[in-house]
Amino acid sequence: MDYVSALLPPIVMAAFFIGLVVTIVKSQGGPNKAKEDAAVDAALARAEVAQQQSGPAAP
């Protein structure tokens, strides 16, 4: 029975990891992809503007 208790944690972790990967792959694209892309683009634009505004002042 020691082999069962030795193998159970890796098997449970492997099953969880496979489920996580499947969930990530299934959530890619789909109807929310445009909203996700727009949110990322807006965040990048805000970061770029903030970086330009806080840059070194012109003499």
C-alpha positions in Angstrom: 0.0 0.0 0.0 3.0 2.3 0.3 3.2 2.6 -3.5 -0.4 3.9 -3.6 0.4 6.7 -1.1 3.6 7.4 -3.0 1.9 7.7 -6.4 -1.3 9.5 -5.4 0.0 13.1 -5.0 1.8 13.1 -8.4 -1.3 11.7 -10.1 -3.6 14.2 -8.4 -1.2 17.1 -9.4 -0.9 15.8 -13.0 -4.7 15.6 -13.3 -5.0 19.2 -11.9 -2.4 20.4 -14.3 -4.1 18.8 -17.3 -7.4 20.3 -16.3 -5.7 23.7 -16.0 -4.1 23.5 -19.4 -7.4 22.4 -21.0 -9.2 25.3 -19.3 -6.6 27.8 -20.6 -6.8 26.4 -24.1 -10.6 26.4 -24.2 -10.7 30.0 -22.9 -8.5 31.3 -25.7 -10.3 33.1 -28.5 -14.1 32.9 -28.7 -16.6 35.7 -28.4 -14.6 37.5 -25.6 -11.3 37.7 -27.6 -12.1 41.1 -29.1 -12.9 42.5 -25.6 -9.8 41.0 -24.1 -7.6 42.4 -27.0 -9.2 45.8 -26.6 -8.6 45.8 -22.9 -4.9 44.9 -23.4 -4.5 47.5 -26.1 -6.1 50.2 -23.9 -3.8 49.3 -20.9 -0.7 49.4 -23.1 -1.7 52.8 -24.5 -2.2 54.2 -21.0 1.1 52.8 -19.9 2.8 54.4 -23.0 1.2 57.8 -22.4 2.2 57.7 -18.7 5.8 56.8 -19.6 6.0 59.6 -22.1 4.6 62.1 -19.6 6.9 61.1 -16.8 10.0 61.0 -19.1 12.8 63.5 -18.8 11.7 67.1 -19.3 13.1 68.9 -22.3 15.6 71.7 -21.4 
